[in-house]
Structure formats: C-alpha cells, structure tokens
Amino acid sequence: MIILHQMQIPKVFLQEIADKYPILESKEYSLKAIEIQLSKNLSPQDKEHFRNHAALHACDLIFPKPHFDFQQVKMIAFDMDSTLINIECIDEIARAVGKMDQVSAITEAAMRGEIKEFSKSLIDRVALLAGTPESVLEDVYQNRLRLNPGAFELLTSVKSLGWHTVLVSGGFTYFANRLKNHLNMDFAQSNTLEIEMGYLTGKVIGHIVDGQAKAQIVSNQALEHGIRPDQVIVMGDGSNDLPMMAYAGLSIGYRAKPIVKEKADGAFDHVGLDAILDLLK
C-alpha cells in the first residue's frame, strides 16, 4: 500500500495503521510518499476502510498490483475532461448557451455509469448544442479550461524520462489536439464536432471514442511502441475510463466517481497529478 500526502504524511496515521495491522516493511520515497507492506492481504472492504480513514488525514492511497514496478513504466495515458483539465468541456459549452442543466445532467449520469451507452449520451448532448457559434469553443478554451494541479509538472518530467504520453478522450478534438500540442504529448485521439459556417451542427463526425474505444487506443499505442501493459499507467475519472484503466499496469482515479475509485488501483482526492513523481525517486 502506498500512502501519499500533499505536504507530509501524518505520523499519527501511520501509527493508526500499525496498531491495526503490523507493518512488515516500509519504503520512504519522501516526506510525502511511503510504501508499506502489511501483515495480511487486504480485501476490497479493507481497502475501502483504509481509503476512508486516509481521507481523514488528507492522504491518498494506491494499492499496486503484485510486481508492478514504477521504474519499468514507459507510457502514461490520460483522460482529458476532469482528469487532465479542470472542466467537462461539453458542460461549459452548454453553460455559455443556456443549456447547462440539460447537458450536465446527462454528463453526470454517464460518468457515474448510470447510462450504459456513452455513445448515445454524447450524441444526445451534442444535439442540444446545435447552432452554437464556434467562438464559444474558443472562449471555453481560453477562459475556462485550466490544467489540473500537477499536470504540467508530471508531463514535463515523464517526457524527460522518455515515457510515451497519450491523451485519449470522449471529449473533443477542438480541445484535445490543442492540449496535446501545448503539453508536447505524443498522441491524442478524441471526438470531432461537426462545424459548418462557424456553427455547431449538433453532430459528431466519425466513430465515437467511447470507453471500449479508449481501451483499444491505449492498447494500440502500447503495442505500436513495444510497451507491455504492466509498463502503462492510466489516469481517469469516469466510468467510461474503466476499460482502459483495466488494461493498465497501474490505474489511478483522479477526483473520480465512486465506481472508478472502487475499481482503480489508486485514487487521488487530495494530491495533485504529479504525486506520481514522488514514486519515481
């Protein structure tokens, strides 16, 4: 089990863990990151208990798969909306044209996994945006879209290590391709909004990037570069990220929905995206 904190892991939390389960081994990466081996294998219920307890100390946890090695990682893949960046772009477009409530209700239900067909949910949301000026997208990009904490630092550092960096999104190329260029990422794939005469038509062009497509894209990128699944980290927040997270050697939910926290290897609710860097030392 790996424990992470934004500043320094409280000693009282470590003691509370040791009081419940003897700590067999520990490895301190920094004041903000420590890995411990407990005297028993943890059940899903145990892990949930530890996550809830950790939250009381503003700590986040990772439960790595057996034999996962951070030193062997060669690729990292990100979802875009609410993971790499701070917003759901489609919701912000809708906000600008007075359709936020209608669109965000579908977005939230889809990310919680309540709508099983992501493609249909996207088609329904985009249809509500028909007639929106393209200038609204530019305004969202310039004035509302921001990188989540630690995103720039993480990507800058792993690029220097030679990692292959991938952005795969159920969002839109208008934002994803610009982010790819801004962050010097290696690859990006997302959905394309149809724009005619400077206005959204309410349609998506081509095959929709849904959860299964995301997993296939990540798999293809790894295979293309000779990278094994156990050498891949995937970070996401919604239910449509689960298939690509299942492929990876390590999966991290960032400010994730409950269904994602339950299935991911780790969940970042307090630390920034760059907390991964503490584990590479």
VOBA-1610 file (N, C-alpha, C; in pm, whole numbers, padded with zeros to 5 digits, always signed):
BEGIN
Met+00085-00119+00000Met+00000+00000+00000Met+00089+00124+00000Ile+00059+00217-00089Ile+00133+00343-00097Ile+00047+00456-00041Ile+00106+00535+00046Ile+00036+00649+00107Ile+00097+00777+00054Leu+00011+00870+00013Leu+00055+00998-00044Leu-00011+01114+00029His+00063+01223+00042His+00010+01345+00103His+00067+01465+00028Gln-00006+01573+00027Gln+00040+01690-00047Gln+00164+01754+00016Met+00178+01741+00148Met+00291+01805+00217Met+00376+01703+00296Gln+00314+01639+00395Gln+00386+01542+00478Gln+00285+01446+00540Ile+00314+01317+00528Ile+00224+01216+00581Ile+00221+01225+00734Pro+00103+01239+00794Pro+00096+01249+00940Pro+00141+01119+01007Lys+00230+01131+01103Lys+00280+01012+01174Lys+00168+00940+01248Val+00069+01016+01291Val-00041+00955+01365Val-00118+00858+01276Phe-00127+00887+01147Phe-00196+00796+01055Phe-00119+00664+01041Leu+00013+00675+01028Leu+00096+00554+01018Leu+00085+00470+01145Gln+00079+00537+01258Gln+00067+00464+01384Gln-00069+00395+01393Glu-00172+00462+01346Glu-00306+00401+01349Glu-00311+00276+01261Ile-00241+00280+01148Ile-00234+00162+01062Ile-00160+00050+01133Ala-00044+00083+01191Ala+00037-00018+01260Ala-00037-00080+01378Asp-00122-00003+01443Asp-00199-00055+01556Asp-00300-00161+01509Lys-00345-00148+01386Lys-00446-00242+01334Lys-00380-00362+01268Tyr-00280-00335+01184Tyr-00207-00441+01114Tyr-00057-00414+01125Pro+00020-00507+01177Pro+00165-00486+01184Pro+00224-00456+01046Ile+00313-00358+01041Ile+00381-00322+00917Ile+00507-00406+00906Leu+00515-00489+00802Leu+00628-00579+00784Leu+00749-00507+00724Glu+00722-00422+00624Glu+00829-00347+00558Glu+00777-00209+00522Ser+00869-00114+00509Ser+00829+00019+00463Ser+00941+00078+00379Lys+00901+00160+00282Lys+00996+00230+00196Lys+00952+00374+00186Glu+01035+00464+00235Glu+01002+00605+00232Glu+01063+00670+00109Tyr+00976+00715+00018Tyr+01022+00785-00102Tyr+01057+00930-00069Ser+00973+00990+00016Ser+00990+01129+00058Ser+00899+01150+00177Leu+00895+01272+00229Leu+00802+01302+00338Leu+00658+01289+00293Lys+00637+01295+00161Lys+00502+01294+00105Lys+00458+01157+00054Ala+00547+01058+00053Ala+00515+00928-00005Ala+00588+00816+00066Ile+00511+00715+00104Ile+00571+00599+00169Ile+00495+00474+00124Glu+00569+00364+00108Glu+00508+00236+00072Glu+00526+00141+00189Ile+00416+00075+00227Ile+00423-00018+00340Ile+00368-00154+00299Gln+00422-00257+00359Gln+00371-00393+00340Gln+00310-00437+00471Leu+00183-00473+00466Leu+00113-00513+00587Leu+00118-00664+00607Ser+00076-00706+00724Ser+00087-00847+00762Ser-00027-00933+00707Lys-00117-00874+00629Lys-00226-00953+00571Lys-00260-00898+00433Asn-00319-00985+00351Asn-00371-00941+00222Asn-00502-00866+00246Leu-00517-00754+00176Leu-00632-00669+00202Leu-00748-00705+00110Ser-00865-00717+00167Ser-00988-00741+00091Ser-01038-00608+00036Pro-01132-00611-00060Pro-01191-00484-00107Pro-01249-00401+00007Gln-01306-00469+00106Gln-01363-00397+00220Gln-01252-00330+00303Asp-01140-00402+00319Asp-01026-00343+00390Asp-00976-00218+00319Lys-00965-00228+00187Lys-00914-00115+00110Lys-01007+00006+00121Glu-01136-00019+00116Glu-01232+00091+00131Glu-01219+00154+00269His-01201+00069+00370His-01184+00121+00507His-01059+00210+00515Phe-00948+00164+00456Phe-00825+00242+00460Phe-00840+00373+00383Arg-00908+00369+00268Arg-00929+00492+00191Arg-01008+00594+00271Asn-01114+00547+00336Asn-01196+00638+00416Asn-01116+00695+00534His-01035+00610+00596His-00953+00654+00708His-00846+00752+00660Ala-00785+00721+00546Ala-00681+00809+00490Ala-00737+00948+00462Ala-00861+00954+00415Ala-00922+01082+00382Ala-00930+01174+00503Leu-00943+01116+00621Leu-00948+01196+00743Leu-00816+01268+00769His-00708+01216+00709His-00575+01275+00725His-00528+01342+00595Ala-00622+01364+00502Ala-00591+01425+00373Ala-00485+01345+00297Cys-00490+01214+00313Cys-00397+01125+00242Cys-00471+01049+00133Asp-00398+01012+00030Asp-00450+00926-00076Asp-00372+00795-00080Leu-00435+00690-00131Leu-00375+00557-00130Leu-00370+00496-00269Ile-00266+00417-00289Ile-00255+00331-00407Ile-00232+00189-00357Phe-00303+00094-00416Phe-00282-00047-00388Phe-00229-00112-00516Pro-00096-00106-00539Pro-00041-00154-00665Pro-00064-00304-00684Lys-00076-00344-00811Lys-00082-00487-00841Lys+00051-00552-00804Pro+00049-00682-00771Pro+00175-00750-00738Pro+00278-00735-00849His+00398-00705-00811His+00513-00696-00902His+00511-00572-00992Phe+00414-00481-00973Phe+00419-00356-01051Phe+00542-00277-01008Asp+00615-00224-01106Asp+00740-00155-01079Asp+00739-00018-01147Phe+00739+00088-01068Phe+00737+00223-01125Phe+00860+00249-01212Gln+00969+00184-01182Gln+01092+00206-01258Gln+01084+00145-01398Gln+00988+00060-01422Gln+00973-00004-01552Gln+00869+00064-01642Val+00802+00167-01590Val+00695+00233-01666Val+00752+00304-01789Lys+00681+00290-01901Lys+00725+00353-02026Lys+00614+00435-02094Met+00494+00430-02038Met+00382+00502-02103Met+00281+00544-01998Ile+00225+00663-02017Ile+00117+00711-01932Ile+00007+00768-02021Ala-00118+00730-01992Ala-00233+00775-02071Ala-00333+00845-01979Phe-00391+00951-02032Phe-00485+01033-01955Phe-00619+01046-02026Asp-00724+01046-01948Asp-00850+01106-01990Asp-00828+01257-01987Met-00914+01331-02056Met-00896+01477-02059Met-00987+01547-01959Asp-01117+01547-01986Asp-01211+01627-01906Asp-01218+01578-01761Ser-01196+01670-01669Ser-01199+01645-01524Ser-01085+01557-01475Thr-00992+01522-01563Thr-00872+01448-01521Thr-00750+01534-01550Leu-00715+01550-01676Leu-00601+01636-01711Leu-00638+01783-01696Ile-00765+01815-01722Ile-00812+01953-01710Ile-00926+01962-01609Asn-00959+02085-01572Asn-01049+02109-01459Asn-01197+02109-01493Ile-01233+02095-01620Ile-01373+02110-01659Ile-01417+01993-01747Glu-01550+01979-01761Glu-01610+01899-01867Glu-01642+01998-01979Cys-01567+01991-02088Cys-01579+02094-02192Cys-01722+02106-02245Ile-01788+01993-02264Ile-01923+01998-02320Ile-02019+02072-02226Asp-01998+02057-02095Asp-02083+02128-02000Asp-02059+02279-02006Glu-01933+02318-02025Glu-01901+02461-02032Glu-01953+02524-02161Ile-01951+02450-02270Ile-02012+02499-02395Ile-02160+02519-02371Ala-02222+02420-02306Ala-02366+02428-02279Ala-02398+02545-02185Arg-02312+02568-02087Arg-02335+02679-01994Arg-02342+02812-02069Ala-02253+02827-02166Ala-02245+02953-02240Ala-02369+02981-02323Val-02443+02874-02358Val-02561+02894-02443Val-02691+02862-02368Gly-02683+02858-02235Gly-02802+02843-02154Gly-02861+02703-02150Lys-02778+02599-02177Lys-02829+02462-02177Lys-02753+02373-02079Met-02692+02436-01979Met-02608+02366-01884Met-02684+02255-01810Asp-02802+02285-01759Asp-02874+02188-01677Asp-02905+02061-01756Gln-02951+02079-01881Gln-02988+01964-01963Gln-02866+01877-01995Val-02758+01943-02035Val-02639+01869-02078Val-02565+01808-01959Ser-02547+01884-01852Ser-02468+01833-01739Ser-02538+01716-01669Ala-02671+01716-01671Ala-02743+01603-01610Ala-02709+01473-01682Ile-02700+01479-01814Ile-02663+01360-01892Ile-02517+01326-01868Thr-02430+01428-01865Thr-02287+01405-01841Thr-02265+01334-01708Glu-02325+01384-01602Glu-02304+01326-01470Glu-02355+01182-01463Ala-02472+01157-01522Ala-02527+01021-01522Ala-02436+00926-01599Ala-02381+00974-01710Ala-02291+00891-01790Ala-02162+00860-01715Met-02105+00960-01648Met-01978+00940-01577Met-01996+00852-01454Arg-02116+00854-01396Arg-02143+00765-01282Arg-02172+00623-01326Gly-02187+00602-01456Gly-02216+00469-01509Gly-02364+00437-01514Glu-02449+00537-01494Glu-02593+00513-01494Glu-02648+00503-01637Ile-02578+00563-01732Ile-02613+00550-01873Ile-02509+00457-01934Lys-02552+00340-01978Lys-02459+00237-02021Lys-02398+00266-02158Glu-02470+00335-02244Glu-02419+00363-02378Glu-02365+00506-02384Phe-02233+00519-02366Phe-02171+00651-02370Phe-02197+00719-02504Ser-02191+00641-02614Ser-02209+00699-02748Ser-02343+00770-02759Lys-02448+00705-02711Lys-02581+00767-02718Lys-02587+00892-02632Ser-02525+00886-02513Ser-02528+01004-02425Ser-02455+01121-02491Leu-02346+01093-02561Leu-02273+01200-02629Leu-02354+01258-02744Ile-02413+01170-02824Ile-02495+01215-02936Ile-02609+01303-02887Asp-02674+01262-02778Asp-02786+01340-02722Asp-02739+01477-02673Arg-02623+01482-02609Arg-02573+01609-02557Arg-02530+01703-02669Val-02459+01648-02766Val-02412+01732-02877Val-02530+01786-02957Ala-02635+01707-02971Ala-02754+01753-03045Ala-02814+01878-02980Leu-02805+01887-02848Leu-02859+02004-02777Leu-02780+02131-02807Leu-02658+02114-02862Leu-02570+02229-02888Leu-02579+02280-03031Ala-02668+02225-03109Ala-02681+02269-03248Ala-02706+02420-03254Gly-02633+02488-03341Gly-02647+02632-03357Gly-02553+02715-03271Thr-02471+02647-03189Thr-02375+02719-03104Thr-02262+02775-03190Pro-02228+02902-03176Pro-02116+02959-03253Pro-01983+02894-03215Glu-01897+02875-03311Glu-01765+02819-03285Glu-01685+02906-03187Ser-01714+03033-03186Ser-01643+03125-03095Ser-01663+03088-02949Val-01774+03018-02918Val-01798+02974-02781Val-01691+02873-02739Leu-01653+02784-02830Leu-01549+02686-02800Leu-01416+02755-02771Glu-01386+02858-02848Glu-01262+02933-02826Glu-01264+03001-02690Asp-01379+03054-02652Asp-01391+03119-02521Asp-01371+03018-02408Val-01428+02898-02423Val-01410+02794-02323Val-01262+02758-02310Tyr-01194+02743-02423Tyr-01053+02705-02421Tyr-00968+02814-02356Gln-00993+02938-02392Gln-00909+03047-02344Gln-00939+03088-02200Asn-01066+03084-02161Asn-01105+03147-02035Asn-01155+03053-01925Arg-01189+02929-01961Arg-01244+02839-01859Arg-01159+02714-01839Leu-01096+02670-01942Leu-01016+02548-01935Leu-00882+02576-01866Arg-00853+02499-01763Arg-00725+02508-01693Arg-00673+02367-01666Leu-00542+02352-01664Leu-00483+02224-01627Leu-00509+02196-01480Asn-00533+02070-01448Asn-00547+02033-01308Asn-00410+02039-01239Pro-00409+02057-01106Pro-00283+02071-01033Pro-00186+01955-01061Gly-00063+01992-01096Gly+00040+01893-01118Gly+00048+01837-01257Ala-00047+01872-01345Ala-00049+01814-01480Ala+00075+01853-01559Phe+00107+01981-01560Phe+00222+02028-01639Phe+00351+01969-01584Glu+00366+01969-01452Glu+00488+01918-01390Glu+00504+01768-01419Leu+00395+01693-01410Leu+00402+01549-01436Leu+00443+01521-01579Leu+00378+01587-01673Leu+00407+01559-01813Leu+00547+01605-01853Thr+00589+01719-01802Thr+00724+01766-01831Thr+00829+01666-01781Ser+00807+01613-01662Ser+00905+01522-01602Ser+00907+01387-01671Val+00790+01329-01700Val+00792+01195-01760Val+00839+01199-01906Lys+00818+01313-01972Lys+00872+01327-02108Lys+01025+01323-02103Ser+01082+01384-02000Ser+01228+01383-01987Ser+01281+01244-01957Leu+01194+01156-01904Leu+01231+01018-01876Leu+01211+00928-01998Gly+01152+00984-02103Gly+01130+00908-02225Gly+00998+00833-02231Trp+00906+00862-02137Trp+00776+00795-02141Trp+00696+00841-02263His+00618+00748-02318His+00524+00779-02425His+00398+00836-02359Thr+00353+00953-02402Thr+00241+01021-02338Thr+00120+01026-02431Val+00006+00987-02377Val-00115+00968-02458Val-00233+01041-02393Leu-00310+01110-02475Leu-00435+01174-02431Leu-00548+01111-02511Val-00638+01043-02441Val-00749+00975-02509Val-00879+01016-02439Ser-00970+01074-02518Ser-01082+01144-02456Ser-01214+01120-02530Gly-01319+01111-02451Gly-01454+01111-02507Gly-01500+01253-02535Gly-01411+01350-02511Gly-01438+01491-02541Gly-01404+01522-02685Phe-01354+01642-02710Phe-01348+01689-02848Phe-01208+01730-02893Thr-01182+01706-03021Thr-01052+01737-03081Thr-01020+01885-03070Tyr-01122+01971-03070Tyr-01100+02116-03062Tyr-01013+02149-02941Phe-01033+02075-02832Phe-00958+02099-02708Phe-00840+02002-02695Ala-00864+01874-02723Ala-00762+01771-02701Ala-00638+01793-02788Asn-00657+01828-02913Asn-00542+01846-03001Asn-00458+01966-02961Arg-00524+02070-02912Arg-00450+02189-02867Arg-00375+02160-02738Leu-00437+02082-02650Leu-00369+02043-02527Leu-00248+01956-02557Lys-00265+01863-02650Lys-00153+01777-02690Lys-00033+01863-02733Asn-00059+01961-02816Asn+00050+02048-02864Asn+00107+02133-02751His+00019+02187-02667His+00063+02272-02558His+00152+02197-02460Leu+00119+02069-02435Leu+00190+01989-02337Leu+00297+01900-02400Asn+00314+01913-02531Asn+00415+01833-02602Asn+00392+01683-02582Met+00265+01641-02587Met+00233+01500-02573Met+00254+01429-02707Asp+00266+01297-02700Asp+00299+01221-02820Asp+00178+01187-02906Phe+00063+01170-02844Phe-00054+01121-02919Phe-00181+01169-02851Ala-00282+01202-02932Ala-00414+01236-02879Ala-00521+01187-02975Gln-00630+01137-02919Gln-00746+01099-03000Gln-00873+01128-02922Ser-00970+01188-02990Ser-01096+01222-02926Ser-01203+01236-03035Asn-01316+01296-03001Asn-01427+01309-03094Asn-01426+01443-03167Thr-01478+01443-03288Thr-01477+01564-03371Thr-01617+01621-03386Leu-01634+01743-03341Leu-01761+01813-03359Leu-01774+01863-03503Glu-01889+01844-03562Glu-01912+01897-03697Glu-01943+02046-03686Ile-01867+02125-03760Ile-01886+02271-03762Ile-01904+02315-03906Glu-02013+02387-03933Glu-02039+02439-04067Glu-02071+02588-04058Met-02004+02665-04142Met-02026+02810-04148Met-02010+02875-04010Gly-01919+02819-03928Gly-01890+02878-03799Gly-01985+02841-03687Tyr-02070+02739-03710Tyr-02166+02697-03607Tyr-02166+02546-03591Leu-02189+02498-03469Leu-02203+02354-03447Leu-02332+02305-03510Thr-02323+02190-03578Thr-02443+02133-03641Thr-02521+02045-03544Gly-02459+02012-03431Gly-02523+01920-03338Gly-02489+01775-03366Lys-02385+01753-03448Lys-02345+01616-03483Lys-02197+01593-03454Val-02164+01466-03433Val-02026+01422-03417Val-01983+01352-03545Ile-01865+01385-03594Ile-01815+01325-03717Ile-01736+01198-03686Gly-01767+01092-03759Gly-01688+00970-03748Gly-01722+00883-03629His-01635+00782-03607His-01655+00686-03498His-01636+00755-03363Ile-01728+00728-03271Ile-01723+00792-03140Ile-01623+00720-03048Val-01542+00799-02982Val-01447+00745-02884Val-01522+00725-02752Asp-01562+00600-02728Asp-01628+00565-02603Asp-01532+00485-02516Gly-01582+00421-02412Gly-01495+00351-02320Gly-01415+00239-02386Gln-01482+00157-02467Gln-01412+00046-02534Gln-01310+00099-02634Ala-01346+00207-02703Ala-01251+00266-02799Ala-01128+00319-02726Lys-01149+00380-02609Lys-01036+00429-02531Lys-00939+00316-02498Ala-00994+00204-02453Ala-00909+00089-02418Ala-00832+00039-02539Gln-00899+00036-02655Gln-00832-00011-02777Gln-00722+00084-02820Ile-00747+00213-02805Ile-00646+00313-02842Ile-00523+00299-02753Val-00544+00285-02623Val-00432+00270-02530Val-00355+00143-02562Ser-00427+00034-02585Ser-00362-00093-02621Ser-00282-00080-02749Asn-00341-00016-02850Asn-00272+00001-02979Asn-00145+00085-02964Gln-00154+00191-02885Gln-00038+00277-02864Gln+00075+00200-02794Ala+00039+00120-02697Ala+00140+00041-02627Ala+00205-00061-02721Leu+00123-00133-02795Leu+00175-00233-02888Leu+00265-00170-02994Glu+00221-00055-03045Glu+00295+00014-03150Glu+00435+00054-03103His+00450+00078-02974His+00579+00124-02921His+00649+00016-02839Gly+00601-00109-02850Gly+00668-00219-02783Gly+00661-00212-02632Ile+00549-00163-02580Ile+00533-00143-02436Ile+00432-00245-02381Arg+00467-00312-02274Arg+00379-00410-02213Arg+00271-00341-02130Pro+00156-00406-02110Pro+00052-00346-02025Pro+00100-00311-01886Asp+00190-00396-01829Asp+00238-00368-01693Asp+00334-00249-01687Gln+00367-00192-01803Gln+00453-00073-01809Gln+00372+00053-01839Val+00239+00042-01823Val+00148+00152-01856Val+00074+00199-01732Ile+00067+00332-01714Ile-00019+00394-01613Ile-00132+00466-01686Val-00255+00449-01636Val-00371+00519-01692Val-00439+00598-01580Met-00475+00724-01612Met-00543+00809-01515Met-00675+00858-01574Gly-00783+00843-01498Gly-00915+00886-01545Gly-01006+00917-01428Asp-01131+00954-01459Asp-01223+00990-01351Asp-01363+00932-01365Gly-01403+00892-01487Gly-01540+00849-01509Gly-01551+00703-01549Ser-01674+00653-01553Ser-01695+00511-01580Ser-01647+00470-01720Asn-01649+00565-01814Asn-01601+00529-01949Asn-01449+00519-01956Asp-01380+00548-01845Asp-01236+00528-01838Asp-01200+00389-01786Leu-01297+00318-01731Leu-01267+00189-01667Leu-01207+00085-01762Pro-01254+00073-01887Pro-01192-00028-01974Pro-01043-00003-01998Met-01002+00122-02020Met-00860+00146-02043Met-00782+00136-01912Met-00846+00165-01801Met-00780+00150-01672Met-00756+00003-01641Ala-00849-00083-01683Ala-00834-00227-01659Ala-00716-00284-01738Tyr-00684-00221-01850Tyr-00572-00267-01933Tyr-00437-00239-01868Ala-00429-00133-01790Ala-00301-00080-01745Ala-00240-00156-01628Gly-00108-00144-01617Gly-00038-00200-01501Gly-00075-00129-01373Leu-00105+00002-01384Leu-00150+00081-01269Leu-00256+00179-01315Ser-00367+00182-01242Ser-00476+00275-01275Ser-00501+00368-01157Ile-00516+00496-01190Ile-00540+00599-01088Ile-00666+00676-01121Gly-00757+00683-01027Gly-00874+00768-01041Gly-00843+00906-00984Tyr-00860+01009-01066Tyr-00833+01145-01020Tyr-00964+01216-00993Arg-00988+01252-00865Arg-01114+01315-00823Arg-01229+01238-00888Ala-01222+01106-00873Ala-01303+01016-00955Ala-01441+00989-00895Lys-01529+00938-00981Lys-01660+00894-00940Lys-01644+00767-00854Pro-01740+00741-00764Pro-01728+00625-00672Pro-01701+00493-00743Ile-01765+00469-00856Ile-01746+00343-00927Ile-01602+00327-00975Val-01537+00438-01005Val-01397+00435-01050Val-01304+00413-00931Lys-01327+00481-00821Lys-01245+00462-00702Lys-01249+00316-00657Glu-01365+00254-00670Glu-01383+00115-00627Glu-01296+00019-00709Lys-01282+00049-00840Lys-01214-00044-00930Lys-01069-00008-00959Ala-01031+00118-00940Ala-00894+00161-00972Ala-00796+00113-00866Asp-00668+00108-00903Asp-00564+00071-00807Asp-00539+00181-00704Gly-00564+00305-00745Gly-00544+00417-00654Gly-00641+00528-00684Ala-00656+00619-00589Ala-00745+00734-00608Ala-00679+00858-00550Phe-00672+00963-00633Phe-00615+01091-00590Phe-00729+01189-00564Asp-00760+01210-00438Asp-00862+01307-00399Asp-00801+01430-00334His-00675+01421-00293His-00610+01530-00221His-00482+01576-00290Val-00402+01482-00338Val-00275+01518-00402Val-00299+01557-00548Gly-00200+01622-00607Gly-00206+01658-00749Gly-00164+01541-00836Leu-00181+01559-00966Leu-00143+01456-01062Leu+00006+01422-01052Asp+00087+01521-01014Asp+00231+01500-01009Asp+00277+01421-00887Ala+00185+01375-00803Ala+00223+01291-00690Ala+00292+01163-00738Ile+00263+01123-00860Ile+00329+01006-00919Ile+00482+01025-00917Leu+00526+01149-00934Leu+00671+01175-00943Leu+00745+01138-00815Asp+00677+01147-00700Asp+00741+01109-00574Asp+00776+00961-00572Leu+00710+00882-00656Leu+00731+00737-00655Leu+00835+00693-00756Leu+00893+00788-00826Leu+00994+00757-00926Leu+01135+00783-00874Lys+01145+00824-00749Lys+01275+00862-00691Lys+01351+00738-00643
//
